[in-house]
Amino acid sequence: MPSLDQLQKLLETDPGDAFVLYGLGQEYARLGRFAEAVAHYDRCLAVDPLYCYAYYHKARAQAGMGAAALAKETLRSGLSAARKAGDVHAVAEMDALLETMD
């Protein structure tokens, strides 16, 4: 995985690159910087609303911040997007995560 600095440089080249935005979210989440992770997942989803795993990891970051209600809302939105995209694997993973939050 590229470093945070490398991802920031890539983002400067193309601010609308959903993959880079997702990668930045992943890096911030890995560092425990959940608010920044959520912000990057949101930017990713603004570019590509069907980027299913951004919903999943956004919800995990929100849960890490203690915002379980927001995480559940994110997962419900993600389930809708994953069904629309036909991504059964993402549906299963988000469904399983949602069940652990009830």
N, C-alpha and C positions, 0 to 999 in steps of 0.2 A: 504494500500500500504506500502510495506517495506520502511524503511528509506534509504537514500543515502548510509550510512555506511553499512547497511545490504546488499544492492545490490552489493556494491563493494566487500564485503566478498564472496558473492555468485559467483561473476565473477571470483575471484581468484581461486575458486574451479573448475569452468568450463568456461574458457575464450571464448568458442564458443557457449555459451547458448544464442540463439537469443532472448528468452523471457526476460532474465536478461538485455541484451543489450538494448532492447526496453524499459524496465522499467527504466533503467538509463536515457535514452533519455527523457522519460516522466518527471522524477524528475528534470532533468536539465532545461527542458522547463518550468516546473512549477515555478522554481526559477528564471526564466528570463535569464538563462545562455544558450542562444540560440546556440552559436557556439559549446559548449560542447554537447548540445542536438543533433545537426546535426551530430557531429562526432560519437555519439553512434548509431544514426539511421543508419548511413552509415555502421558501423560495423555490425549491425543487418542484414542489407540488403546484406552484403558480405557473411554472414553465410546462410541466407535464402532469396534469391531474390524475393520470392513470399509472404513475410511478408507484406501484403498489407497496414496495418495501419501505418507501419513505414514510408511509402511514404507520407501518408496523414499528419502525425504529423511532419515529416521532412519539408514538404512544409510550414506548419504553423509556424515552428521555423524560416525558411528562411524568410518568410514574416515579422515575428517579428524583424528580423535583417535588414529589409528594402531591401531585395534581392528578389523582386517580380518576376523578370525574371527567376531566379534560381528556385523559388517556382513553377512557371508554368511548367518549364522543369521537375521538380521532379514529379509533378502531372501527366504529360503526360506519364512518365515512369511508374508511379504507376498504371495508367489506363490500360496500356498494361499488366502489371503483374497481375492485378486483373481480367482482361478478361481471361488471360491464366489460372489463378487459378479457374475461374468460380465463383468468389466472386461478385455477383451482388450488394450486399449492399455496398461494398467498391467502386465499380464503381460509384454507385449513389452518394455517399458522396464526392468522389474526383471530379466527374463531377460538382457537386454543388459548391464546393470550387473553382474550376477553373473558373466557370462562374462569381463568385464574384470578381475575379481578373482581368477580362477583362475590 
